[in-house]
Amino acid sequence: MKPLTFAVLRLLSDGVFHSGEDMARQLNISRASIWQAMRNLDEAGVDLFRVPGRGYRLREPLNWIDKDKIYAGLGDKAGFFDLEVADSLASTNSRLLEKSVQGAPHGSCVITEMQTAGRGRRGREWHANLGGSLTFSLLWRFNQGAGFLSGLSLAVGVALMRALNQAGVPGAGLKWPNDVLHQHRKLAGILIELQGDMLGPSAAVIGIGINLKLSSKVLNRIDQAVVDIHSIGGKVSERNLLLANILLHLADVLNEFDAGGFSILREEWLKYHAYQEKQVLLMLPDGNQHEGYLLDVADDGALLVRTAIGKQRFTSGEISLRTVA
């Protein structure tokens, strides 16, 4: 969205009615510009009330991402993180990958209200909801090479589960290798992109998207089963505090991972595994499919499945899992 549209949205953020005339006067723009901004908000999936004679109102007040509130929530760890907050970006991962090449410090984090080219696994588009999602990327630097980072996405899943459990979000679980589910519907996703040498050092840009409260307009654009925290009974009144807590848990887990790899987090990951000891269907990038019984995950994060030809290891991040009816 254009900066003008965000300016209009900020006027509407209090959840009360504002006439087009009043907004045009406050922003020193034309009524036609206000009309265009409202159209842009519609296209972005923002829920608006329109009442003749009263004007426009958001269905609910908007809780903006606020850097100062996040730093406050980080407490004595605030100095460890370097936060950038943007109204709109093509992709937080793309932005942070660029910053990493330019020497951005360990612990850099890019957060956005809206992505225009957000992406998930297998080239899927990641849809975010203005005010109803958390969309951010964290840069973590390792002395070890990229080969050491096997199982990193699983470790990040453990951090998310710790944070969601602390926030009182009920019934979430993990799907190998990088999704958080609730009753087989996607609640959050992880996308990790690596930089550096196989022998080290290396850097990981960890992209995370969490559905807090998705509008019906956004839900209609998504081509997979998804769910949000609000609809499953979770109560997140302050997403800046939730984000701060997630960053703190990520720092703890990534330090554990740095010290000993995924193996020291494996038992905790299995505790959250939504598909443990179930019949599954594995769909590979080449189009082949394997049906089998999910046995375990290895110390390096590989998936272990008993298929018709025996026990097999799967390490590709392109494998998908589905319960078999």
C-alpha positions in Angstrom: 0.0 0.0 0.0 1.0 3.6 -0.5 2.2 5.8 2.4 -0.9 7.9 2.0 -3.1 4.8 2.6 -1.1 4.0 5.8 -1.6 7.7 6.9 -5.4 7.2 6.5 -5.3 3.9 8.3 -3.5 5.5 11.2 -6.3 8.1 11.5 -8.8 5.2 11.6 -6.8 3.2 14.1 -8.8 4.5 17.1 -11.9 2.5 16.0 -14.3 5.5 15.9 -16.0 7.0 12.9 -14.2 9.5 10.7 -15.8 11.3 7.8 -14.0 11.6 4.5 -14.1 15.3 4.7 -12.4 15.4 8.2 -9.7 13.0 7.1 -9.0 15.0 3.9 -8.7 18.1 6.0 -6.4 16.6 8.5 -4.1 15.1 5.9 -4.4 18.1 3.5 -5.5 15.9 0.6 -8.5 15.7 -1.7 -11.7 13.6 -1.0 -10.8 11.7 -4.2 -7.5 10.6 -2.5 -9.4 9.5 0.6 -11.7 7.4 -1.6 -8.7 5.8 -3.3 -7.2 5.1 0.0 -10.4 3.3 1.2 -10.3 1.3 -2.0 -6.7 0.3 -1.3 -7.7 -0.8 2.3 -10.5 -2.9 0.9 -8.0 -4.6 -1.5 -5.6 -5.2 1.5 -8.4 -7.1 3.4 -9.0 -4.4 6.0 -12.5 -4.7 7.5 -14.2 -1.3 7.3 -17.7 0.0 8.2 -19.2 2.7 6.0 -22.2 4.6 7.4 -23.7 7.5 5.4 -23.4 10.7 7.3 -20.9 9.3 9.8 -18.0 8.1 7.6 -15.7 5.2 8.0 -14.6 3.1 10.9 -12.5 0.0 11.4 -14.3 -3.0 12.6 -11.8 -3.1 15.5 -9.1 -0.7 16.6 -5.7 -1.5 15.1 -2.8 -2.5 17.3 0.3 -1.2 15.4 3.7 -2.8 15.6 5.6 -0.4 17.9 9.4 -0.6 18.1 9.5 1.0 21.6 6.9 -1.4 23.0 8.9 -4.4 21.6 12.2 -3.1 23.1 10.3 -2.6 26.5 9.1 -6.2 26.3 12.6 -7.4 25.7 13.7 -6.0 29.0 17.4 -6.4 29.8 17.9 -8.3 26.5 16.8 -5.2 24.4 20.4 -4.3 23.5 20.9 -7.6 21.9 18.4 -7.0 19.1 18.5 -4.4 16.3 14.9 -3.8 15.2 13.6 -2.3 11.9 9.9 -1.7 11.6 8.3 -1.0 8.2 4.7 -0.4 7.2 5.2 -2.4 4.0 7.9 -4.5 2.4 8.2 -6.9 -0.4 9.5 -9.5 2.0 11.1 -9.3 5.4 13.5 -12.2 4.4 14.6 -10.4 1.3 15.2 -7.2 3.2 17.2 -8.9 5.9 19.2 -10.9 3.4 20.3 -7.6 1.8 21.1 -6.2 5.2 23.1 -9.3 6.1 25.3 -8.9 3.1 25.9 -5.3 4.0 27.1 -6.4 7.5 24.0 -6.1 9.6 24.7 -7.3 13.2 23.8 -10.6 14.7 20.3 -10.2 16.2 19.0 -7.9 13.5 15.2 -8.2 13.1 13.0 -6.8 10.4 9.2 -6.5 11.1 6.5 -5.4 8.7 2.8 -4.7 8.9 2.3 -5.8 5.3 4.2 -7.9 2.7 3.6 -7.5 -1.0 5.8 -10.6 -2.0 5.9 -12.7 1.1 6.8 -16.3 0.4 6.7 -19.6 2.1 7.9 -23.1 1.2 7.7 -24.4 -2.3 7.2 -20.9 -3.7 3.9 -20.4 -2.0 2.8 -16.8 -1.3 2.5 -15.9 2.4 -0.6 -13.8 3.2 -0.5 -11.4 6.1 -3.4 -9.5 7.6 -2.9 -5.9 8.6 -3.0 -5.8 12.3 -3.9 -9.4 12.5 -0.5 -11.1 11.9 3.1 -11.1 13.0 5.5 -11.1 10.1 9.2 -10.8 10.8 12.7 -12.1 10.1 15.6 -12.6 12.5 19.3 -12.7 11.5 21.4 -15.2 13.4 25.1 -15.6 12.7 27.0 -18.9 13.4 30.8 -19.6 13.4 30.0 -23.1 12.0 29.3 -23.8 8.4 25.9 -24.2 6.8 26.3 -28.0 7.1 26.0 -27.6 10.9 22.5 -26.0 10.5 20.6 -29.2 9.8 17.5 -29.2 11.9 17.5 -25.4 12.4 13.9 -25.0 11.3 12.8 -27.7 13.8 14.7 -25.8 16.6 12.9 -22.6 15.6 9.6 -24.5 15.9 10.5 -25.4 19.5 11.0 -21.7 20.3 7.6 -20.8 18.8 5.9 -23.5 20.8 7.5 -22.2 24.0 6.3 -18.7 23.3 2.8 -19.8 22.2 2.4 -22.0 25.3 3.5 -19.1 27.5 0.9 -16.9 25.8 -1.8 -19.4 26.5 -2.5 -20.5 22.9 -4.2 -23.9 23.2 -3.7 -27.0 21.1 -0.8 -26.1 18.8 1.6 -28.6 17.5 4.5 -28.9 15.0 4.7 -30.4 11.5 8.0 -31.4 10.1 10.0 -29.4 9.1 8.7 -25.9 9.6 5.0 -25.4 10.3 2.9 -24.8 13.5 -0.5 -26.4 13.2 -3.8 -26.5 15.1 -5.9 -29.6 14.2 -4.0 -29.9 10.9 -4.5 -26.3 9.9 -1.6 -23.9 9.6 -1.2 -21.4 12.4 2.4 -20.3 11.7 5.1 -20.9 9.2 8.9 -20.7 9.1 11.2 -20.0 6.2 14.9 -20.2 6.7 17.4 -18.9 4.1 21.2 -19.4 4.6 24.2 -17.5 3.6 27.9 -18.3 4.0 30.3 -21.2 3.4 29.8 -24.8 4.1 32.9 -24.7 6.4 31.8 -21.5 8.1 31.0 -18.9 9.1 27.4 -18.8 8.1 24.2 -16.8 8.7 20.6 -17.8 8.8 17.7 -15.4 8.0 14.8 -16.9 9.9 11.4 -15.7 8.5 8.3 -16.3 10.7 4.7 -15.6 10.0 2.0 -16.1 12.6 -1.8 -15.8 12.1 -3.3 -13.8 15.0 -6.7 -12.8 13.6 -7.3 -13.1 9.8 -10.1 -11.3 8.1 -12.5 -13.1 5.8 -11.1 -11.3 2.9 -7.6 -12.6 3.6 -8.9 -16.1 4.3 -10.5 -16.2 0.9 -7.2 -15.7 -0.8 -5.4 -18.6 0.8 -5.3 -21.9 -1.0 -4.6 -24.1 2.1 -6.1 -24.9 5.4 -5.2 -22.2 7.9 -6.3 -21.0 11.3 -5.6 -18.1 13.5 -5.0 -17.7 17.3 -8.2 -15.8 17.8 -10.5 -18.5 16.3 -9.0 -21.3 18.5 -9.6 -19.4 21.7 -6.2 -17.7 22.2 -6.2 -14.2 23.5 -3.3 -12.0 22.3 -4.2 -8.4 23.3 -0.8 -7.0 22.6 1.1 -8.4 19.7 4.2 -6.2 20.4 4.6 -8.1 23.7 4.0 -11.5 22.0 6.7 -10.6 19.4 9.1 -9.6 22.2 8.5 -12.9 24.0 9.0 -14.9 20.7 12.4 -13.1 20.2 13.5 -14.0 23.7 12.6 -17.6 23.2 14.3 -17.7 19.8 17.5 -16.3 21.4 17.4 -19.0 24.1 16.7 -21.9 21.6 19.3 -20.6 19.0 21.9 -20.4 21.7 21.1 -24.0 22.7 21.3 -25.1 19.1 24.6 -23.3 18.6 26.0 -25.2 21.6 24.9 -28.6 20.6 22.9 -28.8 17.4 19.3 -30.1 17.1 20.0 -33.2 19.2 19.6 -31.4 22.5 16.2 -30.1 21.4 15.0 -33.3 19.8 13.0 -34.7 22.7 11.2 -31.4 23.2 10.4 -31.2 19.5 8.9 -34.7 19.5 6.6 -33.7 22.4 5.0 -31.2 20.1 5.0 -33.3 17.0 1.5 -33.4 15.5 2.1 -36.4 13.3 4.2 -38.6 15.6 3.5 -42.4 15.1 0.8 -41.8 12.4 0.3 -43.0 8.9 1.4 -40.2 6.6 1.8 -39.4 2.9 5.1 -37.9 1.8 5.0 -35.9 -1.4 8.5 -35.3 -2.9 9.5 -32.5 -5.2 9.9 -34.9 -8.1 6.3 -35.9 -7.8 6.9 -39.2 -6.2 4.8 -40.1 -3.2 5.5 -42.4 -0.2 3.0 -43.7 2.3 4.4 -44.9 5.6 4.4 -44.8 9.4 6.2 -41.9 10.9 8.7 -43.3 13.4 10.9 -40.5 14.6 13.2 -37.6 13.8 17.0 -38.1 14.0 19.5 -36.0 15.9 20.2 -34.0 12.7 16.5 -33.3 12.2 15.9 -35.9 9.4 12.5 -37.5 9.3 12.4 -41.3 9.8 9.6 -43.1 8.2 8.8 -46.9 7.8 7.6 -47.4 4.2 6.9 -50.5 2.1 10.7 -50.9 1.5 11.7 -50.4 5.1 13.0 -47.5 7.3 13.9 -44.4 5.3 15.4 -41.0 6.1 14.1 -37.8 4.5 16.0 -34.6 4.8 14.6 -32.5 2.0 12.7 -29.4 3.1 10.4 -29.9 0.2 8.6 -33.0 1.6 5.0 -32.4 2.6 3.0 -34.4 5.1 -0.7 -35.2 5.0 -2.6 -37.6 7.2 -3.9 -40.5 5.1 -7.6 -41.1 5.4 
